[in-house]
Amino acid sequence: MVAALSLPVAAETETMRLNMTQGVTEVSQRVFDLHMTILYICIVIGVVVFGVMFWAIIHHRKSKGAVAASFHESTKVEILWTIIPFAILIVMAIPATNTLLAMEDTSESDLTIQVTGSQWKWHYRYFGEDVEFYSLLATTTAQIENQREKRDNYLLEVDRPLVVPIGKKVRFLITSQDVIHSWWVPDFAVKKDANPGFINEAWTRIDKPGIYRGQCAELCGKDHGFMPIVVIAKTQVEYDQWLQATKVAQQEAYEEEQRLLAMEMSMDELMELGEQVYGTRCAMCHQLNGNGIPGAFPALAGQGVSIDPAKKLEHISVVVHGKSGTAMQAFGPQLSLKQLAAVITYERNAWGNNTGETVQAAEVQAVLNGEEL
C-alpha cells in the first residue's frame, strides 16, 4: 500500500502525492527502493493472475460451447503454486532483511540524543553536552480556531527545533513520560514508538542541510494532532556555533534565575507573563477561560486550589511536580522559575479568582527543593 499523503521536504510546500516520501538519507532511499521493488512485484503478480483469469473467462465461456472439465488433485499444480510463491517471498525477503538490519544498526554513532515524548511535546537531551530543551507547537490558537490565516507549515512548526549536523551518524534514544507516542520523520525513514519505561533506538545520517518535518504518529490523547517534529540539519561549523550559543544561553538563563531568587516581581509583571505561559502550556486542557473540560480536566476558575489561600503551597506543588494518577504533568523541569511563578500567580488571580496573592521565584524554588514554605 502506497502512502497517500507526504509531509513537506525542506523548503517544499505541502503537496498531495501518490507515493511514499523518497527521503534525504541513504536509509530512506533504500526504504523507498524496497517499496518500489515490492510494488512492481505485486503489479506483475496482479497482471499475470488477473490476465489469466480474464483470458479464461473470455475464451472458455458457455456461449462458445465450452464445457467445464471434471478433475481434481493435480500434484504438479500443487507443487507449482507452492514453489512459485515461496520463491517470490525469498526474492522479497532478501532486500527487506538487509534494509531492516541497516535501519536497526545504531552502532558507531557520532552523536546521541535522547528524545522523550509527553502530552503533547518533545524533550531533547544531547548526551555529552550540557544542552536540553522542550519543543512545542508554534502554531497559534488563533490559526487553529480559524481566526487568522494559516501559514504554509500549519501544525508542522515548533518553537525550538532539534538541530543536528550533516554527515554524522545521529543516534536517537526514544522514550516517553506518560503514554505511547511515536517519533516519525518521513524524510529520514525513522518512525519509532516512545514507550513509557522503555527505550527504543533509531538513527539517521543526513546528507544535506535543510528543514525536515514530522509528527507524532501514535494516537496519544486529546492533542495528538498538535505534536509536530522539526529537525534542522546544519553544516558542522554552523552546528558547532549553534551548540555553543545554546550552551551560553542556557547558562545565562540559569544565572538569571539565581538572581531572580532574591527579587520580587510585581503583580502586573507576573500576570502579563503568566497569561502568555498559560495560553501556550495550560489552555489546551484547562481552556483559556479556566473552565476546564468536565470529566477530563478540572476547572481553575472559581474553585479548587486556585482560590483557597490555605492551599497556595499545594497549588505550587501540583504545577511543579504534577499529580500522580492524572493527566497533570510536572512543569518544574519544563518552565523557568519566573514562568512558574507567573503562571501560578495568573491562575490565582484570573477569571475573577482575585486572591490578591503573588507567587515569587523563591517560593517555587523552595517547593522544587522539597522545603516547607
C-alpha positions as CSV (number, residue, x, y, z in Angstrom):
1,M,0.0,0.0,0.0
2,V,1.4,3.3,-1.0
3,A,1.2,6.5,1.1
4,A,-1.4,9.0,0.0
5,L,0.0,12.0,1.9
6,S,3.6,13.0,2.5
7,L,4.9,15.8,4.7
8,P,6.8,18.7,3.1
9,V,10.6,18.2,2.5
10,A,12.9,21.2,3.2
11,A,11.5,24.3,1.5
12,E,8.8,22.5,-0.4
13,T,5.2,23.3,0.3
14,E,2.8,20.5,1.4
15,T,1.6,18.5,-1.6
16,M,-0.6,15.5,-2.2
17,R,1.3,12.6,-3.6
18,L,0.5,9.1,-4.8
19,N,3.7,7.6,-3.5
20,M,5.7,7.5,-0.2
21,T,8.3,10.1,0.7
22,Q,11.6,9.3,-1.1
23,G,13.6,10.9,1.8
24,V,17.0,12.6,2.1
25,T,19.2,9.8,3.7
26,E,20.8,6.7,2.4
27,V,18.5,4.5,4.5
28,S,15.4,6.4,3.4
29,Q,16.4,5.8,-0.2
30,R,16.9,2.1,0.5
31,V,13.4,2.0,2.0
32,F,12.0,3.8,-1.0
33,D,13.7,1.4,-3.4
34,L,12.5,-1.6,-1.4
35,H,9.0,-0.2,-1.5
36,M,9.1,0.3,-5.3
37,T,10.6,-3.2,-5.8
38,I,7.8,-4.8,-3.8
39,L,5.2,-2.7,-5.6
40,Y,6.5,-3.8,-9.0
41,I,6.4,-7.4,-8.0
42,C,2.8,-7.0,-6.8
43,I,1.9,-5.3,-10.1
44,V,3.4,-8.2,-12.1
45,I,1.6,-10.8,-9.9
46,G,-1.6,-8.9,-10.3
47,V,-1.3,-8.6,-14.1
48,V,-0.4,-12.3,-14.5
49,V,-3.2,-13.6,-12.2
50,F,-6.0,-11.3,-13.4
51,G,-4.7,-11.7,-17.0
52,V,-5.0,-15.5,-16.9
53,M,-8.3,-15.2,-15.1
54,F,-10.0,-12.9,-17.6
55,W,-8.5,-14.8,-20.5
56,A,-10.0,-18.0,-19.2
57,I,-13.4,-16.3,-18.6
58,I,-13.5,-14.9,-22.2
59,H,-12.2,-17.9,-24.1
60,H,-13.9,-20.6,-22.1
61,R,-17.4,-19.0,-21.7
62,K,-20.5,-21.0,-22.2
63,S,-21.7,-19.1,-25.2
64,K,-18.7,-20.5,-27.1
65,G,-19.7,-24.0,-26.2
66,A,-17.0,-24.5,-23.6
67,V,-17.6,-27.4,-21.2
68,A,-16.0,-27.4,-17.8
69,A,-13.5,-30.2,-17.2
70,S,-14.0,-32.5,-14.3
71,F,-10.8,-33.2,-12.5
72,H,-9.1,-32.8,-9.1
73,E,-5.8,-33.4,-7.3
74,S,-3.1,-32.3,-9.6
75,T,0.3,-32.9,-7.9
76,K,2.1,-30.8,-10.5
77,V,-0.2,-27.8,-10.0
78,E,0.1,-28.0,-6.2
79,I,3.9,-28.2,-6.3
80,L,4.0,-25.2,-8.7
81,W,1.7,-23.0,-6.6
82,T,3.8,-23.8,-3.5
83,I,7.2,-23.3,-5.1
84,I,6.5,-20.1,-7.1
85,P,5.1,-18.1,-4.1
86,F,7.9,-19.4,-1.9
87,A,10.5,-18.2,-4.5
88,I,8.8,-14.8,-4.7
89,L,8.8,-14.4,-0.9
90,I,12.6,-15.2,-0.8
91,V,13.3,-12.7,-3.5
92,M,11.3,-10.1,-1.5
93,A,12.8,-11.1,1.9
94,I,16.5,-10.7,1.0
95,P,16.5,-6.9,0.3
96,A,13.9,-6.3,3.0
97,T,16.1,-8.1,5.6
98,N,19.2,-6.1,4.5
99,T,17.2,-2.8,4.8
100,L,15.8,-3.7,8.2
101,L,19.3,-4.6,9.5
102,A,20.6,-1.3,8.3
103,M,17.8,0.7,9.9
104,E,18.4,-1.0,13.3
105,D,22.2,-0.6,13.3
106,T,22.8,2.2,15.8
107,S,26.5,1.3,16.4
108,E,29.4,3.7,16.0
109,S,27.3,6.8,16.3
110,D,28.8,10.3,16.4
111,L,26.1,11.9,18.4
112,T,23.4,10.6,20.8
113,I,20.2,12.4,21.5
114,Q,17.5,11.3,24.0
115,V,14.0,12.0,22.7
116,T,11.3,12.0,25.3
117,G,7.6,12.4,24.4
118,S,5.0,13.7,26.8
119,Q,1.5,15.1,26.3
120,W,2.0,17.0,24.0
121,K,5.6,18.0,23.4
122,W,9.0,16.6,22.8
123,H,12.1,16.9,25.0
124,Y,15.6,16.6,23.5
125,R,18.8,16.0,25.5
126,Y,22.2,15.9,23.9
127,F,24.5,13.3,25.5
128,G,27.9,14.6,26.5
129,E,26.7,18.2,26.1
130,D,25.0,20.4,28.7
131,V,22.1,21.1,26.4
132,E,18.5,20.1,26.7
133,F,15.2,21.7,25.8
134,Y,11.5,21.2,25.1
135,S,10.0,21.6,21.7
136,L,6.4,22.7,21.4
137,L,3.9,23.5,18.7
138,A,4.4,27.1,17.4
139,T,1.1,27.4,15.5
140,T,-1.1,29.9,17.3
141,T,-4.5,29.1,18.8
142,A,-6.0,31.8,16.5
143,Q,-4.9,29.8,13.5
144,I,-6.3,26.6,14.9
145,E,-9.6,28.3,15.6
146,N,-9.7,29.9,12.1
147,Q,-9.4,33.4,13.4
148,R,-6.2,34.0,11.5
149,E,-4.9,32.8,8.1
150,K,-3.0,29.5,8.3
151,R,0.7,29.6,7.4
152,D,2.3,27.1,4.9
153,N,3.6,24.9,7.7
154,Y,0.4,24.9,9.7
155,L,0.6,22.4,12.7
156,L,4.1,21.5,11.5
157,E,6.1,24.3,13.2
158,V,7.7,24.4,16.7
159,D,9.2,27.0,18.9
160,R,12.6,25.1,19.3
161,P,13.6,22.6,16.6
162,L,16.0,19.8,17.0
163,V,19.4,20.7,15.4
164,V,21.8,18.1,14.1
165,P,25.0,18.2,12.0
166,I,25.0,16.8,8.5
167,G,27.3,13.8,7.6
168,K,27.3,12.5,11.1
169,K,25.6,9.4,12.4
170,V,23.0,10.6,14.9
171,R,21.6,8.0,17.4
172,F,18.2,8.6,19.0
173,L,17.1,7.1,22.3
174,I,13.4,7.4,22.3
175,T,11.1,7.1,25.3
176,S,8.0,8.6,27.0
177,Q,7.0,10.2,30.2
178,D,3.3,9.2,30.1
179,V,1.5,7.4,27.2
180,I,2.8,5.8,24.0
181,H,3.9,8.4,21.4
182,S,5.8,7.8,18.1
183,W,8.7,9.9,16.8
184,W,8.2,10.0,13.0
185,V,10.2,11.9,10.4
186,P,9.4,10.5,6.9
187,D,12.4,12.1,5.2
188,F,14.7,10.0,7.4
189,A,12.7,6.8,7.3
190,V,12.6,7.0,11.1
191,K,9.5,6.0,13.0
192,K,9.9,4.7,16.5
193,D,7.4,4.3,19.3
194,A,8.1,6.2,22.5
195,N,7.0,3.8,25.3
196,P,7.0,4.8,29.0
197,G,9.5,2.7,30.9
198,F,11.3,1.6,27.7
199,I,14.0,3.0,25.4
200,N,13.9,2.3,21.6
201,E,16.8,3.2,19.4
202,A,16.9,4.7,15.9
203,W,19.5,6.6,13.8
204,T,20.0,8.8,10.8
205,R,22.7,10.4,8.8
206,I,21.6,13.4,6.8
207,D,23.4,14.2,3.6
208,K,22.4,17.9,3.1
209,P,21.3,20.9,5.1
210,G,17.6,21.6,5.4
211,I,14.5,21.7,7.5
212,Y,12.7,18.4,7.9
213,R,9.3,17.9,9.5
214,G,7.4,15.1,11.1
215,Q,4.7,14.4,13.6
216,C,3.7,12.1,16.5
217,A,2.4,9.0,14.7
218,E,0.7,7.3,17.6
219,L,-2.8,8.4,18.9
220,C,-1.7,9.8,22.3
221,G,-4.6,11.7,23.5
222,K,-6.7,14.9,23.0
223,D,-3.9,17.0,21.4
224,H,-2.2,14.2,19.4
225,G,-2.6,16.3,16.2
226,F,-0.6,19.2,17.8
227,M,2.7,17.4,18.5
228,P,4.9,18.2,15.5
229,I,8.6,17.5,15.0
230,V,11.0,19.9,13.2
231,V,14.7,18.9,12.6
232,I,17.2,21.4,11.2
233,A,20.3,19.9,9.6
234,K,23.3,22.2,9.6
235,T,26.9,22.0,8.4
236,Q,29.3,21.0,11.1
237,V,30.6,24.6,11.5
238,E,27.0,26.0,11.8
239,Y,26.1,23.2,14.2
240,D,29.1,23.9,16.5
241,Q,28.2,27.6,16.5
242,W,24.6,26.8,17.4
243,L,25.7,24.3,20.1
244,Q,28.0,26.9,21.7
245,A,25.4,29.6,21.6
246,T,22.8,27.3,23.1
247,K,25.1,26.4,26.0
248,V,25.8,30.1,26.7
249,A,22.1,31.0,26.6
250,Q,21.1,28.2,28.9
251,Q,23.9,29.1,31.4
252,E,22.8,32.7,31.3
253,A,19.2,31.7,31.9
254,Y,20.3,29.7,34.9
255,E,22.3,32.6,36.3
256,E,19.3,34.9,35.7
257,E,17.1,32.5,37.7
258,Q,19.5,32.6,40.6
259,R,19.5,36.4,40.7
260,L,15.7,36.2,40.5
261,L,15.5,34.3,43.7
262,A,16.4,37.5,45.7
263,M,13.9,39.6,43.8
264,E,10.2,40.2,43.9
265,M,8.2,40.7,40.7
266,S,5.2,42.9,40.7
267,M,1.6,41.7,40.2
268,D,1.3,43.3,36.8
269,E,4.6,41.7,35.6
270,L,3.6,38.3,36.8
271,M,0.1,38.5,35.4
272,E,1.3,39.6,31.9
273,L,3.9,36.8,31.7
274,G,1.6,34.3,33.4
275,E,-1.1,34.9,30.8
276,Q,1.4,34.1,28.0
277,V,2.6,30.9,29.7
278,Y,-0.9,29.8,30.5
279,G,-2.0,30.3,26.9
280,T,0.8,28.1,25.5
281,R,1.1,25.4,28.2
282,C,-2.2,25.1,30.2
283,A,-5.1,26.3,28.0
284,M,-5.1,23.1,25.9
285,C,-6.5,21.2,28.9
286,H,-8.0,23.9,31.3
287,Q,-9.2,26.1,28.5
288,L,-8.5,29.9,28.0
289,N,-11.4,30.8,30.3
290,G,-10.2,28.5,33.1
291,N,-13.4,26.3,33.0
292,G,-11.6,23.1,32.0
293,I,-13.3,20.2,30.3
294,P,-15.9,18.4,32.6
295,G,-14.9,14.9,33.3
296,A,-11.4,15.2,31.9
297,F,-9.6,18.4,33.1
298,P,-10.7,20.3,36.2
299,A,-11.7,23.9,36.2
300,L,-9.4,26.5,37.7
301,A,-11.9,29.4,37.7
302,G,-13.7,30.0,40.9
303,Q,-12.8,26.6,42.6
304,G,-10.1,24.3,43.9
305,V,-6.6,25.2,45.0
306,S,-6.6,28.3,42.7
307,I,-8.8,30.3,45.1
308,D,-8.0,28.8,48.5
309,P,-5.4,31.0,50.4
310,A,-4.6,28.0,52.6
311,K,-3.7,25.8,49.6
312,K,-1.2,28.1,47.9
313,L,1.6,25.7,48.7
314,E,-0.4,22.8,47.3
315,H,-1.1,24.8,44.1
316,I,2.6,25.4,43.6
317,S,3.4,21.7,44.2
318,V,0.8,20.5,41.7
319,V,2.2,22.7,39.0
320,V,5.8,21.9,39.8
321,H,5.5,18.2,40.5
322,G,2.3,17.2,38.6
323,K,-0.3,15.0,40.1
324,S,0.0,11.2,40.1
325,G,-2.8,9.3,38.5
326,T,-4.0,12.2,36.4
327,A,-3.0,13.9,33.1
328,M,-1.4,16.7,35.1
329,Q,2.3,16.6,34.3
330,A,5.2,18.1,36.1
331,F,6.1,21.5,34.8
332,G,9.0,22.1,37.1
333,P,11.5,20.6,34.6
334,Q,9.8,22.4,31.7
335,L,9.5,26.0,32.7
336,S,11.8,28.6,34.3
337,L,11.3,29.7,37.9
338,K,10.0,33.0,36.5
339,Q,7.5,31.3,34.3
340,L,6.3,29.0,37.0
341,A,5.8,31.9,39.5
342,A,4.0,33.9,36.8
343,V,1.6,31.2,35.7
344,I,0.6,30.2,39.2
345,T,0.1,33.9,40.1
346,Y,-2.1,34.2,37.0
347,E,-4.2,31.2,37.9
348,R,-4.8,32.6,41.3
349,N,-5.9,36.0,40.1
350,A,-7.5,35.5,36.6
351,W,-11.2,34.8,35.7
352,G,-12.4,36.5,38.9
353,N,-10.3,34.4,41.3
354,N,-8.7,37.6,42.7
355,T,-6.8,36.1,45.6
356,G,-4.5,39.2,45.5
357,E,-1.6,36.8,46.2
358,T,1.6,36.7,44.1
359,V,3.9,33.7,43.8
360,Q,7.6,34.5,43.7
361,A,10.5,32.5,42.2
362,A,12.0,31.9,45.7
363,E,8.7,30.1,46.7
364,V,8.8,27.9,43.6
365,Q,12.4,27.1,44.3
366,A,11.6,26.0,47.8
367,V,9.0,23.6,46.6
368,L,11.4,22.3,43.9
369,N,13.9,21.7,46.7
370,G,11.3,19.9,48.9
371,E,11.4,22.7,51.5
372,E,8.5,23.9,53.6
373,L,7.5,27.5,53.0
